[in-house]
Amino acid sequence: MTRHGAGYGDGHRRRHRRGPVLAVVAVVLAGGGYWAWAGPLDGGTDDGSGGTADPGARRTAERFLDGWEAGRMGAAARLTDSPAQAERSLVSFTEGLEIEDPELTAGEARADGDDGARVTYTAKMPVRGLGTWTYDATLPLTRAGDDGPWRVRWELGAMHPKLTETEKFRLVREESAELAAVDRDGAAVSAADHPSLAGVLGLGGGQPQGAVQVVDRHTGDVRSTEARFGPRRDAGDGPLRTTVDAELQGAAEEALSRHVGGRNAGLVALDMDSGEVLAAANSPATGFNRAFQGTYAPGSTWKIVTTAALLHKGAVSPETTVDCPKYLTVGKQFHNVETSEIPGATFREDFIHSCNTAFVALRDSLGNEEMTGFAHRYFGIGEVWHTGVPSFDGEVPVPGDETEKAAALFGQGRLRANPLVMAAVTATAATGTFRQPVIVAGERDTATAAAEALPEGVVEQLRRLMRDTVTEGSAQVLAELPGDVGAKTGTAEVTATGPNNGWLVAYRDGVAVACVVEDAESGSGDAGPVVREVLAAVG
């Protein structure tokens, strides 16, 4: 029951060892960030100097970010107190770092003295042919008097907190050399045998990689590396040691090839006790790494997190009556697949049959910021994951209004995830403990992302609900698998009238699997056969 009444979309974005430098692009006023394993950035925090800012300050910040995002640098610059300098800087930053289609999202707006404000924002900067670089920054704003217009107070740090009068950024492009790799048992793995690993790990060589370096503005000396695109090779001259299980990797690639008919798809299998990636596969195998870098609405698979939050808060129990009507309007109309309904349903029935309207009806049980905080606190989403290769680690924004909040409860709105994120969510729900995923052996030493353990009672209820989804609910495609199998389906709407993305997440015998298939009818029907085949190979 996960066809959604409101039209919410998904999107995608784009890896690997030492090689000869092909090109160096110097950026006079450019910015840096993190992608593959660079650390989190400061600069987007409130300085504690005041309360909520005047709404006009936030509106100006949003207009500035909208102009920059759309490439209208002149229009954005006119909203600053130094238009000519701001326009030159924005053009240099964006074009010099070869950023295409940036996504800039305003965050908290705080007062800064009597005539100032600070508005945080998140920047997602796709660097052409390399990957998406994400960082947080802050826009300072000012105005003359109580009635004066708000303006962005122009300074280099407005584009990135590491930009200063003495340091700038430089984009370095390289071409990867041939990379040898081994699986978790030390056996060689190659792109010839496992084509998906070419895109995930960069096997085969000849693929683009690069870095954003912090350099001295006057001498050009490199001070540090702010972002790196591509997997980090282990020290020494030996092969890259991975956590991949070659047998399960083969099963995953074969399952995608057999069941998705050439459509775009991604899959990740995790060891639930360690967070180690056992398999990562994509369709097409040599295409974009959707498994790690896709940015999809997770659809009703996200109800695992929503349910955990509701159970933890005591807002519901599995036997609580939460009606499942055909329609429910919150700003716009939401409905279930084929406008189905379950009169007088229990919350257990709502979960296992994936009733959207029941979850929408529970929106007042969670505060606007509660889902964002809960996902971060218990599922590690919002932390920076050091997987060993470029990865998008999920996004749970605070909803902007009640309609967006209602959609977010069943995995739509502005929520974004991928199979890596949802495999981790599944493993966390089944074990109670978030373990940051890694695919490069030894990366665990730098994997700092952590979260609190879910209460045991919440975990027990989640496992029962996910088990019942297999035996009685929407994931019966897995019912014939032996052992303790739990799952959750999802069918995420991309457009109001177009095809959906089909999701299925599941666990069996200590392995969590998440799969998304584009242009799908349903999660069970399209992702189900893939996950069933992979889980059958576990053990």
Salt bridges, closest charged atoms under 4 A:
ASP10 OD2 - HIS12 NE2 3.89
ASP46 OD2 - ARG110 NE 3.24
GLU62 OE2 - ARG58 NE 3.01
GLU98 OE1 - ARG128 NH2 2.17
GLU98 OE1 - ARG173 NH2 2.78
GLU103 OE1 - ARG13 NH2 2.58
GLU155 OE1 - ARG153 NH2 3.93
ASP216 OD2 - ARG223 NH2 2.94
GLU226 OE1 - LYS162 NZ 3.25
ASP234 OD2 - ARG241 NE 3.22
GLU254 OE1 - ARG258 NH2 3.92
GLU276 OE1 - ARG184 NH2 2.76
GLU370 OE1 - LYS313 NZ 3.03
GLU383 OE2 - HIS376 NE2 2.77
GLU395 OE2 - LYS124 NZ 2.69
GLU402 OE1 - ARG363 NE 3.93
GLU404 OE2 - ARG414 NE 2.88
GLU443 OE1 - ARG232 NH2 3.04
GLU452 OE2 - ARG377 NE 3.10
ASP468 OD2 - ARG348 NE 2.97
GLU472 OE2 - ARG348 NH2 2.66
ASP484 OD2 - ARG463 NH2 2.46
ASP509 OD2 - ARG508 NH2 3.80
GLU518 OE2 - HIS12 NE2 2.94
GLU518 OE2 - ARG290 NE 3.18
ASP526 OD1 - ARG263 NH1 2.77
GLU533 OE2 - ARG258 NH2 2.58
GLU533 OE1 - HIS259 NE2 2.74
